[in-house]
Amino acid sequence: MIRSHWQDDGTIRYSDGMSAQAQRCPIQFLATEWGTQPVRIVNWLVEKGETVMAGDVLVEIGLPGILGDVRAATDGRVTDLCRIEDEWVTAETVLGWLEPSAE
């Protein structure tokens, strides 16, 4: 079975060593940033269809007394918001999708 993994540069790396330019990039945070406990989606700061730049804050997430954010990994357009405000999510859950800008 060939498995895929999203890379920070917006490509998909396959277990057979091949890679491809991603059609979409997931909006998500990693366990190394927040651990494995669920965090709450506090506030979406973008809307579907909005154009963003790499590093833009897309959504605020948090735990009681702690507020953080999830930033765009690449320039692009927000194509989907998959999770809603006040929902509890875990690391690597896809919160939404970005369509990378053409280079």
VMD Tcl script that builds the backbone (N, CA, C; Angstrom):
set m [mol new atoms 309]
animate dup $m
set s [atomselect $m all]
$s set {name element resname resid chain x y z} {
  {N N MET 1 A 0.845 -1.170 0.000}
  {CA C MET 1 A 0.000 0.000 0.000}
  {C C MET 1 A 0.898 1.242 0.000}
  {N N ILE 2 A 0.571 2.203 -0.823}
  {CA C ILE 2 A 1.299 3.465 -0.870}
  {C C ILE 2 A 0.571 4.463 0.013}
  {N N ARG 3 A 1.298 5.096 0.924}
  {CA C ARG 3 A 0.725 6.087 1.833}
  {C C ARG 3 A 1.203 7.472 1.423}
  {N N SER 4 A 0.421 8.488 1.781}
  {CA C SER 4 A 0.804 9.863 1.463}
  {C C SER 4 A 0.915 10.675 2.747}
  {N N HIS 5 A 1.734 11.736 2.691}
  {CA C HIS 5 A 1.925 12.625 3.831}
  {C C HIS 5 A 2.132 14.041 3.304}
  {N N TRP 6 A 1.379 14.999 3.857}
  {CA C TRP 6 A 1.532 16.405 3.470}
  {C C TRP 6 A 2.862 16.936 3.956}
  {N N GLN 7 A 3.556 17.663 3.116}
  {CA C GLN 7 A 4.836 18.284 3.460}
  {C C GLN 7 A 4.625 19.783 3.691}
  {N N ASP 8 A 5.541 20.415 4.441}
  {CA C ASP 8 A 5.443 21.847 4.727}
  {C C ASP 8 A 5.503 22.706 3.466}
  {N N ASP 9 A 6.113 22.197 2.398}
  {CA C ASP 9 A 6.251 22.991 1.180}
  {C C ASP 9 A 5.040 22.876 0.252}
  {N N GLY 10 A 3.955 22.237 0.722}
  {CA C GLY 10 A 2.737 22.143 -0.076}
  {C C GLY 10 A 2.705 20.968 -1.032}
  {N N THR 11 A 3.668 20.054 -0.923}
  {CA C THR 11 A 3.649 18.866 -1.768}
  {C C THR 11 A 3.142 17.684 -0.963}
  {N N ILE 12 A 2.790 16.644 -1.681}
  {CA C ILE 12 A 2.423 15.383 -1.053}
  {C C ILE 12 A 3.580 14.421 -1.294}
  {N N ARG 13 A 4.106 13.816 -0.239}
  {CA C ARG 13 A 5.184 12.836 -0.365}
  {C C ARG 13 A 4.552 11.459 -0.200}
  {N N TYR 14 A 4.835 10.562 -1.149}
  {CA C TYR 14 A 4.291 9.212 -1.102}
  {C C TYR 14 A 5.338 8.245 -0.557}
  {N N SER 15 A 4.884 7.148 0.054}
  {CA C SER 15 A 5.802 6.191 0.667}
  {C C SER 15 A 6.702 5.504 -0.363}
  {N N ASP 16 A 6.356 5.563 -1.646}
  {CA C ASP 16 A 7.217 4.977 -2.675}
  {C C ASP 16 A 8.290 5.961 -3.143}
  {N N GLY 17 A 8.386 7.133 -2.458}
  {CA C GLY 17 A 9.424 8.107 -2.783}
  {C C GLY 17 A 8.997 9.186 -3.767}
  {N N MET 18 A 7.858 9.029 -4.382}
  {CA C MET 18 A 7.379 10.009 -5.353}
  {C C MET 18 A 6.737 11.182 -4.611}
  {N N SER 19 A 6.596 12.307 -5.287}
  {CA C SER 19 A 5.897 13.454 -4.711}
  {C C SER 19 A 5.101 14.140 -5.798}
  {N N ALA 20 A 4.144 14.960 -5.372}
  {CA C ALA 20 A 3.298 15.683 -6.328}
  {C C ALA 20 A 2.902 17.008 -5.717}
  {N N GLN 21 A 2.659 17.988 -6.562}
  {CA C GLN 21 A 2.169 19.266 -6.066}
  {C C GLN 21 A 0.742 19.066 -5.579}
  {N N ALA 22 A 0.476 19.528 -4.397}
  {CA C ALA 22 A -0.837 19.352 -3.802}
  {C C ALA 22 A -1.876 20.211 -4.494}
  {N N GLN 23 A -3.050 19.668 -4.679}
  {CA C GLN 23 A -4.170 20.447 -5.186}
  {C C GLN 23 A -4.746 21.300 -4.068}
  {N N ARG 24 A -4.740 20.767 -2.854}
  {CA C ARG 24 A -5.229 21.493 -1.685}
  {C C ARG 24 A -4.275 21.253 -0.527}
  {N N CYS 25 A -4.236 22.197 0.375}
  {CA C CYS 25 A -3.372 22.118 1.550}
  {C C CYS 25 A -4.266 22.145 2.791}
  {N N PRO 26 A -4.107 21.193 3.709}
  {CA C PRO 26 A -4.981 21.183 4.884}
  {C C PRO 26 A -4.637 22.311 5.858}
  {N N ILE 27 A -5.662 22.841 6.500}
  {CA C ILE 27 A -5.484 23.782 7.609}
  {C C ILE 27 A -5.535 22.918 8.855}
  {N N GLN 28 A -4.405 22.821 9.574}
  {CA C GLN 28 A -4.345 21.966 10.745}
  {C C GLN 28 A -3.184 22.383 11.640}
  {N N PHE 29 A -3.168 21.861 12.859}
  {CA C PHE 29 A -2.055 22.091 13.769}
  {C C PHE 29 A -1.496 20.729 14.173}
  {N N LEU 30 A -0.258 20.734 14.634}
  {CA C LEU 30 A 0.433 19.489 14.946}
  {C C LEU 30 A 0.463 19.205 16.443}
  {N N ALA 31 A 0.620 17.943 16.789}
  {CA C ALA 31 A 0.709 17.547 18.196}
  {C C ALA 31 A 1.922 18.182 18.867}
  {N N THR 32 A 2.980 18.455 18.102}
  {CA C THR 32 A 4.172 19.078 18.685}
  {C C THR 32 A 3.890 20.506 19.139}
  {N N GLU 33 A 2.825 21.109 18.623}
  {CA C GLU 33 A 2.465 22.474 18.995}
  {C C GLU 33 A 1.514 22.520 20.192}
  {N N TRP 34 A 0.582 21.567 20.304}
  {CA C TRP 34 A -0.472 21.608 21.327}
  {C C TRP 34 A -0.600 20.332 22.127}
  {N N GLY 35 A 0.174 19.334 21.839}
  {CA C GLY 35 A 0.032 18.065 22.538}
  {C C GLY 35 A -1.132 17.269 21.967}
  {N N THR 36 A -1.558 16.276 22.716}
  {CA C THR 36 A -2.602 15.379 22.210}
  {C C THR 36 A -3.987 15.685 22.765}
  {N N GLN 37 A -4.082 16.605 23.734}
  {CA C GLN 37 A -5.391 16.922 24.305}
  {C C GLN 37 A -6.223 17.749 23.312}
  {N N PRO 38 A -7.544 17.608 23.353}
  {CA C PRO 38 A -8.399 18.410 22.481}
  {C C PRO 38 A -8.286 19.904 22.806}
  {N N VAL 39 A -8.396 20.726 21.781}
  {CA C VAL 39 A -8.455 22.177 21.937}
  {C C VAL 39 A -9.733 22.672 21.264}
  {N N ARG 40 A -10.172 23.844 21.669}
  {CA C ARG 40 A -11.431 24.393 21.155}
  {C C ARG 40 A -11.161 25.387 20.027}
  {N N ILE 41 A -11.956 25.318 18.975}
  {CA C ILE 41 A -11.913 26.343 17.932}
  {C C ILE 41 A -12.633 27.554 18.497}
  {N N VAL 42 A -11.892 28.637 18.701}
  {CA C VAL 42 A -12.438 29.830 19.330}
  {C C VAL 42 A -13.083 30.752 18.308}
  {N N ASN 43 A -12.361 31.036 17.209}
  {CA C ASN 43 A -12.854 32.040 16.266}
  {C C ASN 43 A -12.185 31.874 14.905}
  {N N TRP 44 A -12.989 31.664 13.874}
  {CA C TRP 44 A -12.451 31.699 12.513}
  {C C TRP 44 A -12.245 33.158 12.128}
  {N N LEU 45 A -11.084 33.475 11.576}
  {CA C LEU 45 A -10.767 34.844 11.168}
  {C C LEU 45 A -10.824 35.024 9.658}
  {N N VAL 46 A -11.166 33.945 8.941}
  {CA C VAL 46 A -11.295 33.987 7.482}
  {C C VAL 46 A -12.628 33.366 7.098}
  {N N GLU 47 A -13.016 33.616 5.863}
  {CA C GLU 47 A -14.227 33.021 5.318}
  {C C GLU 47 A -13.881 32.205 4.084}
  {N N LYS 48 A -14.745 31.279 3.745}
  {CA C LYS 48 A -14.572 30.486 2.537}
  {C C LYS 48 A -14.482 31.435 1.339}
  {N N GLY 49 A -13.494 31.188 0.476}
  {CA C GLY 49 A -13.292 32.007 -0.710}
  {C C GLY 49 A -12.275 33.124 -0.526}
  {N N GLU 50 A -11.885 33.394 0.715}
  {CA C GLU 50 A -10.943 34.470 1.003}
  {C C GLU 50 A -9.527 34.081 0.575}
  {N N THR 51 A -8.777 35.045 0.044}
  {CA C THR 51 A -7.388 34.843 -0.339}
  {C C THR 51 A -6.496 35.177 0.856}
  {N N VAL 52 A -5.512 34.312 1.125}
  {CA C VAL 52 A -4.611 34.500 2.268}
  {C C VAL 52 A -3.162 34.365 1.809}
  {N N MET 53 A -2.272 34.876 2.649}
  {CA C MET 53 A -0.827 34.756 2.408}
  {C C MET 53 A -0.253 33.801 3.453}
  {N N ALA 54 A 0.842 33.129 3.121}
  {CA C ALA 54 A 1.513 32.242 4.075}
  {C C ALA 54 A 1.797 33.017 5.353}
  {N N GLY 55 A 1.450 32.432 6.484}
  {CA C GLY 55 A 1.671 33.068 7.774}
  {C C GLY 55 A 0.479 33.824 8.317}
  {N N ASP 56 A -0.534 34.087 7.476}
  {CA C ASP 56 A -1.745 34.759 7.965}
  {C C ASP 56 A -2.443 33.884 9.004}
  {N N VAL 57 A -2.971 34.516 10.041}
  {CA C VAL 57 A -3.733 33.788 11.050}
  {C C VAL 57 A -5.108 33.459 10.461}
  {N N LEU 58 A -5.467 32.170 10.493}
  {CA C LEU 58 A -6.730 31.710 9.927}
  {C C LEU 58 A -7.786 31.473 10.989}
  {N N VAL 59 A -7.360 30.915 12.113}
  {CA C VAL 59 A -8.304 30.529 13.150}
  {C C VAL 59 A -7.619 30.588 14.513}
  {N N GLU 60 A -8.359 31.031 15.511}
  {CA C GLU 60 A -7.870 31.022 16.884}
  {C C GLU 60 A -8.351 29.746 17.553}
  {N N ILE 61 A -7.442 29.091 18.288}
  {CA C ILE 61 A -7.770 27.881 19.022}
  {C C ILE 61 A -7.297 28.053 20.460}
  {N N GLY 62 A -7.849 27.263 21.377}
  {CA C GLY 62 A -7.384 27.428 22.735}
  {C C GLY 62 A -7.881 26.399 23.714}
  {N N LEU 63 A -7.311 26.525 24.894}
  {CA C LEU 63 A -7.687 25.787 26.087}
  {C C LEU 63 A -8.061 26.829 27.122}
  {N N PRO 64 A -8.722 26.461 28.193}
  {CA C PRO 64 A -9.034 27.448 29.215}
  {C C PRO 64 A -7.763 28.194 29.666}
  {N N GLY 65 A -7.759 29.501 29.490}
  {CA C GLY 65 A -6.634 30.341 29.882}
  {C C GLY 65 A -5.508 30.433 28.871}
  {N N ILE 66 A -5.591 29.704 27.756}
  {CA C ILE 66 A -4.536 29.718 26.738}
  {C C ILE 66 A -5.182 29.938 25.371}
  {N N LEU 67 A -4.679 30.924 24.626}
  {CA C LEU 67 A -5.180 31.210 23.279}
  {C C LEU 67 A -4.026 31.127 22.298}
  {N N GLY 68 A -4.244 30.465 21.190}
  {CA C GLY 68 A -3.236 30.357 20.139}
  {C C GLY 68 A -3.899 30.484 18.783}
  {N N ASP 69 A -3.138 30.213 17.743}
  {CA C ASP 69 A -3.709 30.340 16.408}
  {C C ASP 69 A -3.139 29.297 15.467}
  {N N VAL 70 A -3.817 29.159 14.330}
  {CA C VAL 70 A -3.354 28.316 13.238}
  {C C VAL 70 A -3.164 29.243 12.054}
  {N N ARG 71 A -1.984 29.169 11.429}
  {CA C ARG 71 A -1.636 30.076 10.340}
  {C C ARG 71 A -1.605 29.346 9.000}
  {N N ALA 72 A -1.755 30.111 7.937}
  {CA C ALA 72 A -1.707 29.548 6.589}
  {C C ALA 72 A -0.304 29.030 6.292}
  {N N ALA 73 A -0.219 27.814 5.790}
  {CA C ALA 73 A 1.062 27.214 5.441}
  {C C ALA 73 A 1.567 27.701 4.089}
  {N N THR 74 A 0.682 28.258 3.284}
  {CA C THR 74 A 1.034 28.688 1.937}
  {C C THR 74 A 0.113 29.820 1.499}
  {N N ASP 75 A 0.502 30.564 0.483}
  {CA C ASP 75 A -0.395 31.531 -0.131}
  {C C ASP 75 A -1.504 30.749 -0.829}
  {N N GLY 76 A -2.717 31.272 -0.796}
  {CA C GLY 76 A -3.793 30.573 -1.486}
  {C C GLY 76 A -5.160 31.121 -1.147}
  {N N ARG 77 A -6.159 30.325 -1.479}
  {CA C ARG 77 A -7.556 30.687 -1.254}
  {C C ARG 77 A -8.194 29.636 -0.365}
  {N N VAL 78 A -8.940 30.089 0.636}
  {CA C VAL 78 A -9.648 29.183 1.541}
  {C C VAL 78 A -10.802 28.557 0.754}
  {N N THR 79 A -10.774 27.224 0.629}
  {CA C THR 79 A -11.823 26.559 -0.140}
  {C C THR 79 A -12.880 25.895 0.734}
  {N N ASP 80 A -12.507 25.524 1.958}
  {CA C ASP 80 A -13.457 24.873 2.855}
  {C C ASP 80 A -13.104 25.164 4.312}
  {N N LEU 81 A -14.117 25.344 5.131}
  {CA C LEU 81 A -13.985 25.393 6.584}
  {C C LEU 81 A -14.746 24.178 7.088}
  {N N CYS 82 A -14.024 23.166 7.563}
  {CA C CYS 82 A -14.624 21.869 7.903}
  {C C CYS 82 A -15.107 21.760 9.339}
  {N N ARG 83 A -14.627 22.622 10.220}
  {CA C ARG 83 A -14.986 22.571 11.635}
  {C C ARG 83 A -15.594 23.902 12.050}
  {N N ILE 84 A -16.429 23.884 13.069}
  {CA C ILE 84 A -17.138 25.096 13.476}
  {C C ILE 84 A -16.588 25.646 14.798}
  {N N GLU 85 A -16.853 26.917 15.037}
  {CA C GLU 85 A -16.451 27.541 16.287}
  {C C GLU 85 A -17.087 26.799 17.461}
  {N N ASP 86 A -16.354 26.730 18.556}
  {CA C ASP 86 A -16.722 26.027 19.790}
  {C C ASP 86 A -16.608 24.508 19.688}
  {N N GLU 87 A -16.201 23.991 18.550}
  {CA C GLU 87 A -15.975 22.551 18.420}
  {C C GLU 87 A -14.605 22.209 19.008}
  {N N TRP 88 A -14.496 21.060 19.658}
  {CA C TRP 88 A -13.233 20.575 20.210}
  {C C TRP 88 A -12.602 19.648 19.191}
  {N N VAL 89 A -11.314 19.877 18.898}
  {CA C VAL 89 A -10.587 19.096 17.895}
  {C C VAL 89 A -9.229 18.684 18.456}
  {N N THR 90 A -8.622 17.696 17.846}
  {CA C THR 90 A -7.294 17.248 18.245}
  {C C THR 90 A -6.278 17.570 17.156}
  {N N ALA 91 A -5.012 17.436 17.512}
  {CA C ALA 91 A -3.925 17.704 16.573}
  {C C ALA 91 A -4.095 16.888 15.295}
  {N N GLU 92 A -3.735 17.501 14.205}
  {CA C GLU 92 A -3.768 16.921 12.872}
  {C C GLU 92 A -5.175 16.733 12.318}
  {N N THR 93 A -6.204 17.170 13.038}
  {CA C THR 93 A -7.558 17.202 12.479}
  {C C THR 93 A -7.571 18.268 11.385}
  {N N VAL 94 A -8.142 17.959 10.251}
  {CA C VAL 94 A -8.245 18.951 9.176}
  {C C VAL 94 A -9.366 19.918 9.542}
  {N N LEU 95 A -8.988 21.183 9.754}
  {CA C LEU 95 A -9.950 22.219 10.120}
  {C C LEU 95 A -10.575 22.850 8.886}
  {N N GLY 96 A -9.855 22.835 7.791}
  {CA C GLY 96 A -10.306 23.416 6.540}
  {C C GLY 96 A -9.272 23.133 5.466}
  {N N TRP 97 A -9.465 23.758 4.291}
  {CA C TRP 97 A -8.569 23.515 3.159}
  {C C TRP 97 A -8.212 24.829 2.471}
  {N N LEU 98 A -6.946 24.884 2.003}
  {CA C LEU 98 A -6.474 25.986 1.174}
  {C C LEU 98 A -6.142 25.444 -0.207}
  {N N GLU 99 A -6.445 26.206 -1.231}
  {CA C GLU 99 A -5.992 25.892 -2.574}
  {C C GLU 99 A -4.789 26.771 -2.831}
  {N N PRO 100 A -3.568 26.182 -2.965}
  {CA C PRO 100 A -2.377 27.008 -3.136}
  {C C PRO 100 A -2.456 27.881 -4.386}
  {N N SER 101 A -1.862 29.084 -4.282}
  {CA C SER 101 A -1.803 29.993 -5.426}
  {C C SER 101 A -0.865 29.417 -6.469}
  {N N ALA 102 A -1.152 29.686 -7.729}
  {CA C ALA 102 A -0.274 29.262 -8.822}
  {C C ALA 102 A 1.022 30.065 -8.727}
  {N N GLU 103 A 2.143 29.387 -8.895}
  {CA C GLU 103 A 3.451 30.040 -8.796}
  {C C GLU 103 A 3.750 30.843 -10.037}
}
mol reanalyze $m
mol bondsrecalc $m
mol representation Tube
mol addrep $m
